Amino acid sequence: GTGHGHLVPGDVGRQLHRRPRLGVLRVVPVAVALHGGPRVRNRRRARHVRPDAANQAVDGKGQLKSPVMLEKYKQKRNFKSTPEPAGDVKLAAERAKSAKPGKGLFFCVQKHLASHLHYDFRLEYNGVLLSWAVPKGPSLDPKTKRLAMHVEDHPIEYGTFEGVIPSGYGAGIVMLWDQGTWKAESPDVDAALKKGDLKLTRDGYKLKGSWVLVRTGGRYGSRGGDARSWLLIKHRDEWAGDLDIT
Ligand code: MN
């Protein structure tokens, strides 16, 4: 038998009680919080971004991305009634250019008490947050695979958002549940996402070590079904265990 003490390093308990920095809603502190350094992003610099680049952002190789960046996110929301960030494509473009994946990119998990409680799992990539809604939340047990529905990219500013969405899409309470940095274990993230098999390492307050996101549905899946269906699975390592964290 393996108890918590055996599988889960001693400081996990302490980590669980450490709260991430909360309630930071403005753009500049967000950039600082995400980069971990003082004054990393000067908003005035946004003016110097060429208009085409500002509206399109770039991918990891410096190539311009599709102009539809964050469009789905914006379409689903009425920013007159939701306190969620509107999504700044200039910030996304700058963020994409300045990101250093080797040093780790931002990730967060938000607990979302909407009509159905779920955990939104977000990974910074190409200036935005790739997002999955995980109904049961992450499990530290490698045997417990958690359904993760791929949803629309969210703006980087969403990474420290907390608040009440009073009505409309996602109405309910959003709380920051974990945050930290992630690194891809897969050498080519674009290829891994396309294939539907992204291995990653996380260094958060609650979630650490090696994980995988595997697409199960759609044309790349074996079972057909909803192309948005993925599984979030913990790999067996020193951060795995049977501690229930949700
Ligand atoms: Mn959600």
Boltz pocket constraint, residues with backbone or C-beta under 6 A from the ligand:
constraints:
  - pocket:
      binder: B
      contacts: [[A, 112], [A, 114], [A, 118], [A, 120], [A, 133], [A, 170]]
      max_distance: 6.0
